[in-house]
Amino acid sequence: MKTLQEIIRILSDYWADKGCVVVQPYDVEKGAGTFNPMTFLKLFDSGPWRTAYVEPARRPQDGRYGDNPFRLYKHMQFQVILKPAPADSRLLYLKSLSRIGIDVKKHDIRFLEDNWESPSLGAWGRGWEVRCDGLEITQFTYFQQAGGLELPDVPVELTYGLERLAMFLQKKKSVYDIEWAPGVTYGSVRKEEERQFSIYYFEKASVEGLRKVCDFYLGELEMLLGSKLPLPAYDCLLNFSHLFNVIDARGGIDHRARADMIKQMRGYARRIALLYKEMKELS
Amino acid sequence: MKSADFLVELWVEDMPVAVQLEAEFKLKEAVEKLFEREKISGEFKKGFSTPRRAAVLFENVSRYIEESKTDIKGPPEKIAFDRDGKPSAVLEGFLARYQADCADIRIRATDRGNYVFLEKTIPRRSSEQVIRENIYSALEGIKFSKMMRWGAHSFPRPVRNVLIMFGKKALKLDCFGIPSSKTSRAFMGENIKIESPAAYEQNLKSSRILADRKKRGDVFEAQLKDALKEPLYSKPSDELTRETLGICEFPRILKGEFDEKFLELPHEFLKVTLEFHQKCFAVYDKKGMVNRFLFVVDGVSDNAREVRDNYERCVTARFEDTKFFWENDRKKKLIEYYDNLKRVNYMGKFSTLYEKAERIIRDAAEIAKIYSPGEEEEVRKTAKLLYCDIVTQIVGEFPELHGIAGQYLGMGVTDDPDELPVGSHALRDAVTLETLNNVSAVCGLAERLNTLKSFFSSGMLPTTSKDPYALIKTADEALRILAETEGIDFEVTKIFEIVFDDVEKSVSDKLRDFMNERFKLYLIKKGIPADVANMTESKFDIPKEALKLSRVVMTVRDKKRDEFAHIAASAKRIRNILKQAEKFGMEPATVQKDLLKAPEEKALYDLSALLGGELENLMSKKDYTAALLRLVSVKEPLDSFFEKLMVMDKDEALRDNRLGLLRDIDKLLSNFGRFDTLNALVLEDNTGKKLE
């Protein structure tokens, strides 16, 4: 039986072999691995780029106080970017499954249409959710646009749900029973964190205070864009986006405001992308 | 051999279910167009599509294209060349159209002057050669509504292998950036050698791929029949079947089980969880749902037990989630969710769902006052609960449970006046329209009309190609309620006065026109011939009556085809004459008996006077069949009237009197709508289906 950390190691080795730069998680809270600048910003570089990394994805609204065996406020994604997408992208992916112990020929592997989209990043693609014996294990996307800009070298993004994969391989009924390392369960490592953060996000977070922090980040964003510093500006956007999710989980954002704020984020994502691109082209 | 089979297959990363058949069809179209343009003879034999491939097989494709001569008349010499004798834009356009150049043209004299002629002899060519040169542009030029880009190419999903065979030979060329061959591919990209175009289907079958859609369906149906023993059964919807079959190349049905404890949850929830999330099929016996399910896998052979265990774990996980949501939702009573609607934004006229709900309650109560007095209170209560479940977790997760979840949450166990009476299905039915009783119909109608109002009053109108808010469906549902509610004869004008008193008249007029137009399609969908639907749509004010009337017209006309065709022709003539008269400022007079001279007009008058009273009587008794049969008797006198008499007589009094007579007849006819739109002389069956 493969432990969670073994799965991570095997995937890292496999993709490193395929030419990926294996980087570490980007240490700003985010809702998905796509938000890591190694994906989002690197899409705008000219020339090829391959990377792989584990990324914790925080979605405050999915928190269940550690009570639900399948839902977490924070889960781990294993993210792969291949730019441009090679013709054998799918085969490379299927072989990676075999490597971690899923014999593709013995299981029911399906590709269900799922056109991934991130409204706040102005990004979308065409692709699938990949299911193995009915369980969604990967999001497989050929990006078409990001930051509202057409991407000339269409990249492929693979996002494996690590907890899902581990539950599948270890035949566990609860995420907390996953064996992370020999003799160490996922629950013993993370369950208390789920409980406390659920309380924080759903009951304690100071909405008004957080709004002020959001406003602060918006100010910084403008200032940094004016100073032609797209990288720190992007950090501000990530922070803003996460706080937005926290306030949202507290029920502090009505639907209209949500639409407005997403639009606002999309606007910044675009400006950052444009500035980043422009500076790359000049350098 | 003079001819050969021709096969093209594109192997694609899984295409969405909705485009697979489209891809097959467009592939066929692309090849046919190419054949037609290049004058290659050949017959389409069969098309194939799975998630991963689209292919077409043609038979008897001629190996050679015989020599041909073109001789096409072009522009006059005068405008074909400019002052310097160089080809003008006109000539260039002409040449481009026929892919020719100046060397191919001759100037020839005609009786209208000198003209440019394209004279080109195309020598005998090999089809193989022509196809090789042209097929890639034909294939790469295929357009879909939803495309994906990769590299320099586009298709709904990336094309990863191209097979082109002419006879047993591969046609080698580059297409979608891939060198074509006569090798197809299996799931992991394994080679599948195709022996000949005709052997394609069989060769794939040996690799456990059923390329023929119909065969996949047949295999599925047969397995479904065998999977369960009486009294167990499963009836997946057509949509679910299509979706399930659309994601596999070789369907195989397996069985699974789940813990009986979940059967305590409302079974609709379990069904949605199984079908929507897991693409599994619920299983029932005579008493209802049982703790089993079916699922379809793609060609798996020797590991069924493990696959089943995994599926069962997924289903359990989903059910746990559903149970978690439901247990949370049930902590509050349905009515307690009402205030949460303030937080749900809405589009158009209403800024929140709460605002819209308030208006629906008001409108539903007003409508009930007229059409369902005595049930006002229940209507008000149901309308207030209508949207409450939208803010529950279970509906957030499964939007299709809207209405159903509400019903379960709102069903009374106490005497609380906020709760629905036990056994009442009104709330659910107002959303789903499964059955229409007075309460569900009135609430459902107020809801649909307010949805339309909100968007129409903000100028967000649907078109047939763009309808993001499903307003066409909403309008059709409103029409269904209007026309099919057993106990109520709704009147559109009155209903509109209630619901649209807070918007400008132009908005309600626009919506009325829109619904009137949809109503015609509604009638056609109900099996009413298109021309009858055209005739009775003017009776739209009471849709239920219009539907009844249409059915009567349809049946009676079937018996009296000839008479109807004649009356329709006369009705048209009457309309034209009256229109003409109006244009020239002539006024039909009230008919004066002493001005009737000819026996034909006297006869017509007598009949119309007689019919007037009779029809009124029969119509008020709603005996439409008798009324219509009676009306048919107008045919003879009407025919002779037109045969013998001129309406536009020189004598103005006589003329206006005859116009008056015709106007009276027109009025009689219009009891049934616009007779003049009925097919007049076309006597064959017109089912309208083609017009849909």
Contacts between the chains, C-beta under 8 A, distances in Angstrom:
chain1	res1	chain2	res2	distance
A	64	B	324	7.5
A	68	B	320	7.4
A	68	B	321	7.2
A	68	B	324	5.8
A	69	B	317	7.2
A	69	B	320	6.5
A	70	B	317	5.0
A	70	B	320	6.8
A	70	B	321	6.3
A	71	B	321	7.3
A	84	B	151	7.0
A	85	B	150	6.3
A	85	B	158	8.0
A	87	B	158	7.7
A	87	B	160	6.3
A	87	B	178	7.8
A	88	B	189	7.5
A	90	B	13	5.7
A	90	B	160	7.6
A	91	B	188	6.7
A	91	B	189	5.3
A	94	B	188	6.1
A	103	B	303	8.0
A	104	B	187	7.8
A	104	B	188	6.6
A	105	B	188	7.5
A	106	B	300	7.1
A	106	B	302	7.1
A	106	B	303	4.0
A	106	B	306	7.3
A	106	B	307	7.9
A	107	B	300	7.0
A	107	B	303	6.9
A	107	B	306	7.7
A	107	B	307	6.2
A	107	B	310	7.5
A	108	B	297	4.1
A	108	B	298	6.0
A	108	B	300	5.3
A	108	B	307	5.4
A	109	B	187	7.8
A	109	B	298	7.7
A	110	B	247	5.3
A	110	B	248	7.4
A	110	B	298	6.5
A	111	B	13	7.2
A	111	B	14	3.8
A	111	B	51	7.2
A	111	B	247	7.4
A	112	B	247	6.2
A	113	B	14	7.5
A	113	B	16	3.9
A	113	B	17	6.9
A	126	B	146	7.9
A	126	B	148	4.0
A	126	B	156	7.9
A	126	B	157	6.8
A	128	B	14	6.2
A	132	B	310	7.5
A	133	B	306	7.8
A	133	B	307	5.0
A	133	B	310	3.4
A	133	B	311	5.7
A	133	B	314	7.2
A	134	B	278	5.6
A	134	B	279	7.9
A	134	B	280	7.6
A	134	B	295	6.9
A	134	B	310	6.4
A	134	B	311	4.5
A	134	B	314	4.1
A	134	B	315	7.4
A	135	B	310	6.7
A	135	B	313	7.7
A	135	B	314	5.0
A	142	B	148	6.2
A	142	B	150	6.0
A	142	B	158	7.2
A	144	B	148	6.8
A	144	B	149	6.0
A	154	B	149	5.7
A	154	B	150	4.8
A	154	B	151	6.9
A	168	B	310	6.9
A	171	B	309	7.7
A	171	B	313	7.5
A	173	B	313	6.7
A	173	B	316	7.4
A	173	B	317	7.9
A	251	B	343	7.3
A	254	B	343	5.2
A	254	B	345	6.2
A	255	B	343	7.1
A	255	B	344	5.9
A	255	B	345	3.1
A	256	B	345	4.4
A	256	B	351	7.4
A	258	B	345	8.0
A	259	B	345	7.4
